[in-house]
Amino acid sequence: MMITEIAYQASITREPFLFREMRITAGLVLQGLDDAAVKEQVFRENLFQYPTERSLKRMAMACTRRLRRLDDEEAVRLIAEAPAATARQLCLYAMMKDSRLVAEFMVQTVGAKYRQHDTKLSRADVGAFFLQLQEQSDQVAGWSTSTVKKIISVIMGILVQNEYLENARSTELQPVYLQSDVRKIVLQHGDASLMPAFNAF
């Protein structure tokens, strides 16, 4: 499925980057467990160390869904076992494959900044992306102000966790280098259009 065929969703307010959870889930998938068995083991052993059953199951489902979007056993193995830099980029790639909103922001805003050698990126840039998106999509225009604020906070968190920004208050875009294993997988799946998100052109 092409990313442009996916509807815009606000689910990232409940399902943020989840790097640690994706690592754990990928390890279970490598063992040959299906999605139901992964969810059951995460819940039974509280592998994510969450306080509630509901959040455990929801996040396990989000992680397995993102991994299935990759449709790539090697990518799953790398998420589980590779050094953090590679695994983190693959988790972001999986999130972009799962969320049209995240994919378009990362390419149209972050990728454009890298292309233009513009090292300034702030919460205002994220807000400007949403204003433009609301003009283009009736669906996004219908989201409440509080939902948009939560999504912007999640996106800022993604940028910090992936070291695009040093911290949540930083406005200086850091240099990012696409890991060779990630580049190979992205190109194999015909997703070269997503590479600007990783400062790769």
Sequence and secondary structure as in RCSB ss.txt:
>XXXX:A:sequence
MMITEIAYQASITREPFLFREMRITAGLVLQGLDDAAVKEQVFRENLFQYPTERSLKRMAMACTRRLRRLDDEEA
VRLIAEAPAATARQLCLYAMMKDSRLVAEFMVQTVGAKYRQHDTKLSRADVGAFFLQLQEQSDQVAGWSTSTVKK
IISVIMGILVQNEYLENARSTELQPVYLQSDVRKIVLQHGDASLMPAFNAF
>XXXX:A:secstr
  GGGS    GGGTS   HHHHHHHHHHHHTT  HHHHHHHHHHHTTT  S HHHHHHHHHHHHHHHHHH  HHH
HHHHHHS HHHHHHHHHHHHHHH HHHHHHIIIIIIHHHHTT  B  HHHHHHHHHHHHHH HHHHTS HHHHHH
HHHHHHHHHHHTTSSSSTT  B       HHHHHHHHHTT GGGGGGGT  
